[in-house]
Amino acid sequence: MSMPSHLNQLRPHLDRPRFCDPRLDRVFRGLAPAEEAVALVWADGGTSWEGAALDTGLPAAYGERVRRKLKRLGERCTARTVAAAVTAGRDW
């Protein structure tokens, strides 16, 4: 799903932040622009996933979809980090 046109007005707020944790960058690269917008609105606080979707002009159910995708991408990132540490002979 592409980003709704009204979100272009929010672009300065929604531009991808620089995260201190490189895992967050890896996870966010797996999101479409509309998904990223929902995640950033949610992370800004004060709303549910459904509310974040509605705040970005998307259906409420889209927020739950983004939450599940972030969880899946985070688990994949963690699994890859563990596998790389094991392969390199480091303790996780």
C-alpha positions as CSV (number, residue, x, y, z in Angstrom):
1,M,0.0,0.0,0.0
2,S,1.4,3.4,-0.9
3,M,1.6,6.3,1.4
4,P,-1.6,8.4,1.4
5,S,-1.1,11.8,-0.2
6,H,-1.9,13.8,3.0
7,L,1.1,12.2,4.7
8,N,3.4,14.1,2.4
9,Q,2.6,17.1,4.7
10,L,4.0,15.1,7.6
11,R,7.2,14.1,5.8
12,P,9.5,16.1,8.0
13,H,8.1,14.3,11.1
14,L,8.0,10.9,9.4
15,D,11.4,10.9,7.8
16,R,13.3,7.9,9.0
17,P,15.1,8.7,12.2
18,R,18.7,7.6,12.9
19,F,18.3,4.8,15.4
20,C,21.0,4.2,18.0
21,D,20.4,0.5,17.6
22,P,21.3,-0.8,14.1
23,R,18.8,-3.6,14.5
24,L,16.0,-1.0,14.2
25,D,17.4,0.2,10.9
26,R,17.4,-3.3,9.6
27,V,13.8,-3.9,10.7
28,F,12.6,-0.5,9.3
29,R,14.2,-1.3,5.9
30,G,11.6,-4.1,5.6
31,L,8.7,-1.7,5.8
32,A,6.8,-0.1,3.0
33,P,6.4,3.8,3.4
34,A,2.8,3.5,4.7
35,E,3.9,0.8,7.2
36,E,6.8,3.0,8.4
37,A,4.5,6.0,8.8
38,V,2.2,3.9,11.1
39,A,5.1,2.6,13.1
40,L,6.6,6.1,13.6
41,V,3.2,7.5,14.6
42,W,2.8,4.7,17.1
43,A,6.3,5.1,18.4
44,D,5.6,8.8,19.0
45,G,3.3,7.6,21.7
46,G,-0.2,8.1,23.0
47,T,-2.0,5.8,20.6
48,S,-2.8,2.2,19.8
49,W,-1.7,0.5,16.6
50,E,-5.2,1.0,15.3
51,G,-5.1,4.6,16.3
52,A,-1.8,5.1,14.6
53,A,-3.2,3.7,11.4
54,L,-6.2,5.9,11.6
55,D,-4.0,8.9,12.3
56,T,-2.2,8.2,9.0
57,G,-5.4,7.9,7.1
58,L,-5.3,4.1,6.8
59,P,-7.9,1.6,8.0
60,A,-7.6,0.6,11.7
61,A,-6.9,-3.0,10.8
62,Y,-3.7,-1.8,9.0
63,G,-2.2,-0.9,12.4
64,E,-2.5,-4.5,13.6
65,R,-0.9,-5.7,10.3
66,V,2.1,-3.3,10.9
67,R,2.5,-4.6,14.5
68,R,2.6,-8.2,13.3
69,K,5.0,-7.4,10.5
70,L,7.3,-5.5,12.9
71,K,7.2,-8.5,15.3
72,R,8.1,-10.9,12.5
73,L,10.9,-8.7,11.2
74,G,12.3,-8.2,14.7
75,E,12.3,-12.0,15.3
76,R,14.1,-12.6,12.0
77,C,16.7,-9.9,12.8
78,T,17.3,-11.5,16.2
79,A,17.6,-15.0,14.7
80,R,20.1,-13.8,12.2
81,T,22.1,-12.0,14.9
82,V,22.2,-15.1,17.0
83,A,23.2,-17.3,14.0
84,A,26.0,-14.9,13.1
85,A,27.3,-14.9,16.6
86,V,27.2,-18.7,16.7
87,T,29.0,-19.0,13.4
88,A,31.7,-16.5,14.6
89,G,32.1,-18.5,17.8
90,R,30.8,-15.8,20.1
91,D,28.4,-16.3,22.9
92,W,25.0,-14.8,22.4
